[in-house]
Each structure stands twice: as C-alpha cells, then as structure tokens.
Amino acid sequence: MESKEILKQQLERLEHEHHDLDAMIDRVLSGAIVDQIAVQRLKKRKLLLKDQISHLRSRIVPDIIA
C-alpha cells in the first residue's frame, strides 16, 4: 500500500511540473522575441512528462479488460 502512495506523490509532482511548463511556454510565446528552440525543448519536456504521467496512472489504476 505504501508503494501506491509513493506513486501518487510522484504523479502529483509530475502533474505540477507539467502545469508549470504550460505557464512557461505561454510566457515564452507571449514575449516580443520568441525563442523557437526554447519552445521546442519545453514542449518536448512536456510531452515526456505526459507520457510519464500516463504510465504512473496506469500503474495506480490498471485497466480492466472485460
């Protein structure tokens, strides 16, 4: 049961970082000069986080095939 709590904490941390990246991407895009390379790196990191979040969610609540 303790491992499930650890997974939930990791999930919460990753979701928070994912949300922070959203805000960071918005700030970079709203600037006068847009650094496309920085935006691309942030989006790549955000996609990686999304994959990790999906993986953790599936470990916490596995799909049940009926």
N, CA, C and O atoms as a MOPAC input file, in Angstrom:
PM7 MOZYME 1SCF
protein

 N      0.82900 1    -1.20600 1     0.00000 1
 C      0.00000 1     0.00000 1     0.00000 1
 C      0.86600 1     1.25900 1     0.00000 1
 O      0.50500 1     2.27900 1    -0.58800 1
 N      1.99800 1     1.16800 1     0.66200 1
 C      2.88200 1     2.32800 1     0.72500 1
 C      3.40300 1     2.70300 1    -0.66400 1
 O      3.54900 1     3.88500 1    -0.97600 1
 N      3.67800 1     1.71000 1    -1.48700 1
 C      4.18800 1     1.99800 1    -2.82500 1
 C      3.15500 1     2.75900 1    -3.66200 1
 O      3.52300 1     3.58000 1    -4.50200 1
 N      1.86900 1     2.49000 1    -3.43600 1
 C      0.81400 1     3.21800 1    -4.15000 1
 C      0.82500 1     4.69000 1    -3.74800 1
 O      0.58900 1     5.56400 1    -4.58300 1
 N      1.09400 1     4.96400 1    -2.48900 1
 C      1.18600 1     6.35500 1    -2.02100 1
 C      2.38600 1     7.05500 1    -2.64000 1
 O      2.30900 1     8.23100 1    -2.99400 1
 N      3.47500 1     6.34900 1    -2.76700 1
 C      4.67000 1     6.92500 1    -3.40000 1
 C      4.36900 1     7.25100 1    -4.85800 1
 O      4.74900 1     8.31000 1    -5.35600 1
 N      3.68400 1     6.33400 1    -5.54100 1
 C      3.31300 1     6.58300 1    -6.92900 1
 C      2.40000 1     7.79600 1    -7.05100 1
 O      2.54000 1     8.59300 1    -7.97800 1
 N      1.47400 1     7.93200 1    -6.12200 1
 C      0.56600 1     9.09000 1    -6.14200 1
 C      1.33600 1    10.38700 1    -5.92800 1
 O      1.02600 1    11.39900 1    -6.55500 1
 N      2.33400 1    10.37000 1    -5.05200 1
 C      3.15100 1    11.56400 1    -4.81900 1
 C      3.95000 1    11.91400 1    -6.06900 1
 O      4.05600 1    13.08200 1    -6.44100 1
 N      4.51400 1    10.88900 1    -6.71500 1
 C      5.25400 1    11.12500 1    -7.95700 1
 C      4.33700 1    11.69100 1    -9.03000 1
 O      4.71200 1    12.60300 1    -9.76700 1
 N      3.13100 1    11.13900 1    -9.11100 1
 C      2.14900 1    11.60900 1   -10.08600 1
 C      1.81400 1    13.07400 1    -9.84800 1
 O      1.75600 1    13.86500 1   -10.79000 1
 N      1.59600 1    13.43000 1    -8.60200 1
 C      1.27700 1    14.82100 1    -8.26100 1
 C      2.42200 1    15.75400 1    -8.63300 1
 O      2.18900 1    16.84700 1    -9.14900 1
 N      3.65700 1    15.33000 1    -8.37500 1
 C      4.83700 1    16.14500 1    -8.70500 1
 C      4.94300 1    16.33600 1   -10.21800 1
 O      5.20900 1    17.44100 1   -10.69000 1
 N      4.73600 1    15.25900 1   -10.97200 1
 C      4.81700 1    15.35000 1   -12.43600 1
 C      3.70200 1    16.22000 1   -13.01200 1
 O      3.93300 1    16.99100 1   -13.94300 1
 N      2.50300 1    16.09800 1   -12.46300 1
 C      1.39600 1    16.93100 1   -12.93100 1
 C      1.66200 1    18.40500 1   -12.65000 1
 O      1.32300 1    19.27000 1   -13.45700 1
 N      2.26600 1    18.68000 1   -11.51200 1
 C      2.59800 1    20.06500 1   -11.16600 1
 C      3.65300 1    20.60700 1   -12.14000 1
 O      3.53700 1    21.73500 1   -12.62000 1
 N      4.67100 1    19.80500 1   -12.42700 1
 C      5.70200 1    20.23900 1   -13.35900 1
 C      5.11800 1    20.43800 1   -14.76400 1
 O      5.49900 1    21.37200 1   -15.47000 1
 N      4.20100 1    19.56500 1   -15.16500 1
 C      3.53200 1    19.67600 1   -16.46900 1
 C      2.77300 1    20.99800 1   -16.55600 1
 O      2.83100 1    21.69500 1   -17.56900 1
 N      2.06300 1    21.33000 1   -15.48500 1
 C      1.32000 1    22.59100 1   -15.43800 1
 C      2.27800 1    23.79000 1   -15.48900 1
 O      2.01000 1    24.77400 1   -16.17700 1
 N      3.38700 1    23.69900 1   -14.76000 1
 C      4.38000 1    24.77400 1   -14.77000 1
 C      4.95700 1    24.98400 1   -16.16800 1
 O      5.20700 1    26.11700 1   -16.58000 1
 N      5.16600 1    23.88600 1   -16.89400 1
 C      5.68300 1    24.00600 1   -18.25200 1
 C      4.68200 1    24.71000 1   -19.15800 1
 O      5.07200 1    25.47900 1   -20.03700 1
 N      3.39600 1    24.45400 1   -18.95000 1
 C      2.36000 1    25.16700 1   -19.70800 1
 C      2.51800 1    26.67400 1   -19.53400 1
 O      2.51100 1    27.43100 1   -20.50500 1
 N      2.65800 1    27.08600 1   -18.29700 1
 C      2.80000 1    28.51000 1   -17.99800 1
 C      4.08900 1    29.06700 1   -18.59700 1
 O      4.10900 1    30.18100 1   -19.11900 1
 N      5.15000 1    28.29200 1   -18.51900 1
 C      6.43900 1    28.74200 1   -19.04500 1
 C      6.36800 1    28.89600 1   -20.56800 1
 O      6.89200 1    29.86400 1   -21.11900 1
 N      5.72900 1    27.95200 1   -21.24100 1
 C      5.58200 1    28.02600 1   -22.69900 1
 C      4.75900 1    29.25700 1   -23.07400 1
 O      5.09300 1    29.96300 1   -24.02500 1
 N      3.69800 1    29.51100 1   -22.33600 1
 C      2.87500 1    30.70100 1   -22.59900 1
 C      3.68300 1    31.97900 1   -22.44400 1
 O      3.54900 1    32.90300 1   -23.24700 1
 N      4.52400 1    32.03800 1   -21.41200 1
 C      5.35600 1    33.23200 1   -21.20300 1
 C      6.34100 1    33.43500 1   -22.33800 1
 O      6.52300 1    34.55200 1   -22.82200 1
 N      6.97900 1    32.34400 1   -22.76500 1
 C      7.95600 1    32.44800 1   -23.85300 1
 C      7.26800 1    32.88300 1   -25.14400 1
 O      7.79200 1    33.71900 1   -25.87900 1
 N      6.09600 1    32.31600 1   -25.41800 1
 C      5.38200 1    32.65500 1   -26.64900 1
 C      4.81400 1    34.07100 1   -26.63500 1
 O      4.61300 1    34.66600 1   -27.69400 1
 N      4.55400 1    34.61000 1   -25.45700 1
 C      3.98300 1    35.95000 1   -25.39300 1
 C      5.04800 1    37.04600 1   -25.39500 1
 O      4.71800 1    38.23200 1   -25.40800 1
 N      6.29100 1    36.66300 1   -25.38200 1
 C      7.36800 1    37.65200 1   -25.39400 1
 C      7.50500 1    38.31200 1   -26.75400 1
 O      6.97100 1    37.83200 1   -27.75400 1
 N      8.22800 1    39.41900 1   -26.77300 1
 C      8.43500 1    40.15700 1   -28.01600 1
 C      9.27000 1    39.33000 1   -28.99700 1
 O      9.00400 1    39.32300 1   -30.19900 1
 N     10.26800 1    38.64500 1   -28.47500 1
 C     11.10700 1    37.78600 1   -29.30300 1
 C     10.87700 1    36.35100 1   -28.83700 1
 O     11.09500 1    36.02100 1   -27.67100 1
 N     10.43700 1    35.51000 1   -29.75600 1
 C     10.12800 1    34.12800 1   -29.41500 1
 C     11.32000 1    33.24300 1   -29.77600 1
 O     11.76500 1    33.20300 1   -30.92300 1
 N     11.81600 1    32.54300 1   -28.77200 1
 C     12.91700 1    31.60700 1   -28.97000 1
 C     12.31100 1    30.24800 1   -29.31700 1
 O     11.91500 1    29.48900 1   -28.43200 1
 N     12.24600 1    29.95200 1   -30.61100 1
 C     11.59600 1    28.73300 1   -31.07400 1
 C     12.28300 1    27.47600 1   -30.55000 1
 O     11.61900 1    26.47200 1   -30.29300 1
 N     13.59400 1    27.52000 1   -30.39200 1
 C     14.32200 1    26.35700 1   -29.88200 1
 C     13.93400 1    26.10100 1   -28.43000 1
 O     13.74000 1    24.95200 1   -28.03200 1
 N     13.82100 1    27.15600 1   -27.64400 1
 C     13.41300 1    27.00700 1   -26.24300 1
 C     11.99200 1    26.46000 1   -26.15700 1
 O     11.70300 1    25.59400 1   -25.33100 1
 N     11.11100 1    26.96500 1   -27.00700 1
 C      9.72000 1    26.48900 1   -27.02100 1
 C      9.69400 1    25.00800 1   -27.39600 1
 O      8.97300 1    24.22300 1   -26.77900 1
 N     10.46300 1    24.63300 1   -28.38500 1
 C     10.51000 1    23.24200 1   -28.81500 1
 C     11.01300 1    22.34300 1   -27.68600 1
 O     10.46900 1    21.25900 1   -27.47400 1
 N     12.03100 1    22.77400 1   -26.97100 1
 C     12.56400 1    21.97800 1   -25.84800 1
 C     11.53500 1    21.85000 1   -24.72600 1
 O     11.36600 1    20.77600 1   -24.14800 1
 N     10.85300 1    22.94600 1   -24.42700 1
 C      9.83400 1    22.91100 1   -23.37900 1
 C      8.69000 1    21.97700 1   -23.75500 1
 O      8.19500 1    21.21700 1   -22.92300 1
 N      8.27700 1    22.04200 1   -25.01800 1
 C      7.18400 1    21.17000 1   -25.47300 1
 C      7.60900 1    19.70100 1   -25.45800 1
 O      6.80800 1    18.82100 1   -25.14400 1
 N      8.85900 1    19.44700 1   -25.79500 1
 C      9.36700 1    18.07500 1   -25.76100 1
 C      9.37200 1    17.55000 1   -24.32000 1
 O      8.98400 1    16.41000 1   -24.06200 1
 N      9.81700 1    18.39600 1   -23.39000 1
 C      9.82100 1    18.01100 1   -21.97400 1
 C      8.38900 1    17.77300 1   -21.48700 1
 O      8.13000 1    16.83400 1   -20.73400 1
 N      7.47100 1    18.62700 1   -21.92300 1
 C      6.06900 1    18.49900 1   -21.52800 1
 C      5.48200 1    17.18200 1   -22.04300 1
 O      4.72600 1    16.52200 1   -21.33000 1
 N      5.82000 1    16.80100 1   -23.26200 1
 C      5.34900 1    15.54100 1   -23.82400 1
 C      5.92100 1    14.34600 1   -23.06200 1
 O      5.21900 1    13.36600 1   -22.81400 1
 N      7.18100 1    14.43400 1   -22.70000 1
 C      7.80500 1    13.37700 1   -21.90100 1
 C      7.09200 1    13.23300 1   -20.55500 1
 O      6.82700 1    12.12100 1   -20.10000 1
 N      6.78600 1    14.36600 1   -19.92600 1
 C      6.06700 1    14.34000 1   -18.65500 1
 C      4.68400 1    13.72000 1   -18.82900 1
 O      4.23300 1    12.95100 1   -17.97900 1
 N      4.01700 1    14.05100 1   -19.92100 1
 C      2.68900 1    13.49300 1   -20.17400 1
 C      2.75800 1    11.97200 1   -20.27100 1
 O      1.89400 1    11.27400 1   -19.74100 1
 N      3.78000 1    11.46200 1   -20.94300 1
 C      3.96300 1    10.01900 1   -21.04400 1
 C      4.21800 1     9.39500 1   -19.67000 1
 O      3.67200 1     8.33800 1   -19.35200 1
 N      5.04400 1    10.05100 1   -18.86300 1
 C      5.33600 1     9.54300 1   -17.52400 1
 C      4.08200 1     9.56600 1   -16.65000 1
 O      3.85000 1     8.64800 1   -15.86300 1
 N      3.27900 1    10.61500 1   -16.79400 1
 C      2.02400 1    10.72100 1   -16.03800 1
 C      1.08700 1     9.58400 1   -16.42900 1
 O      0.48200 1     8.95000 1   -15.56400 1
 N      0.96500 1     9.32800 1   -17.71500 1
 C      0.10000 1     8.24300 1   -18.18600 1
 C      0.57200 1     6.89900 1   -17.65300 1
 O     -0.23600 1     6.06600 1   -17.24100 1
 N      1.87900 1     6.69500 1   -17.66500 1
 C      2.43800 1     5.44600 1   -17.16300 1
 C      2.14200 1     5.26600 1   -15.66700 1
 O      1.74600 1     4.18300 1   -15.23600 1
 N      2.33400 1     6.32100 1   -14.88800 1
 C      2.06600 1     6.23800 1   -13.45200 1
 C      0.58600 1     5.99900 1   -13.18400 1
 O      0.23300 1     5.20400 1   -12.31400 1
 N     -0.27800 1     6.68100 1   -13.92500 1
 C     -1.72100 1     6.47600 1   -13.74200 1
 C     -2.10600 1     5.03100 1   -14.02500 1
 O     -2.94000 1     4.46200 1   -13.32100 1
 N     -1.51300 1     4.44200 1   -15.03600 1
 C     -1.83500 1     3.05200 1   -15.35600 1
 C     -1.31300 1     2.09700 1   -14.28600 1
 O     -1.88900 1     1.03000 1   -14.07700 1
 N     -0.23200 1     2.46900 1   -13.61100 1
 C      0.27400 1     1.64100 1   -12.51900 1
 C     -0.58400 1     1.76700 1   -11.27400 1
 O     -0.72800 1     0.81200 1   -10.51100 1
 N     -1.15100 1     2.94100 1   -11.07100 1
 C     -2.00400 1     3.16100 1    -9.88800 1
 C     -3.36300 1     2.51000 1   -10.08300 1
 O     -3.85700 1     1.80600 1    -9.20200 1
 N     -3.96800 1     2.75100 1   -11.25200 1
 C     -5.27400 1     2.18000 1   -11.56600 1
 C     -5.15000 1     1.42100 1   -12.87600 1
 O     -5.32800 1     2.00700 1   -13.94400 1
 N     -4.84700 1     0.12000 1   -12.81900 1
 C     -4.68000 1    -0.63300 1   -14.05900 1
 C     -5.99900 1    -0.78900 1   -14.81200 1
 O     -7.07200 1    -0.86600 1   -14.21400 1
 N     -5.89100 1    -0.83300 1   -16.14800 1
 C     -7.08100 1    -1.05900 1   -16.97400 1
 C     -7.58800 1    -2.47700 1   -16.74200 1
 O     -6.80900 1    -3.42400 1   -16.63700 1
 N     -8.89400 1    -2.60000 1   -16.66400 1
 C     -9.51500 1    -3.90200 1   -16.52800 1
 C    -10.21700 1    -4.22000 1   -17.83800 1
 O    -11.17300 1    -3.54800 1   -18.22500 1
 N     -9.73400 1    -5.24700 1   -18.50900 1
 C    -10.33300 1    -5.62300 1   -19.78400 1
 C    -11.46100 1    -6.60100 1   -19.49900 1
 O    -11.25000 1    -7.66400 1   -18.91500 1
 N    -12.66500 1    -6.22300 1   -19.92400 1
 C    -13.84100 1    -7.06700 1   -19.65900 1
 C    -14.03900 1    -8.07200 1   -20.75700 1
 O    -14.97800 1    -8.86600 1   -20.70500 1

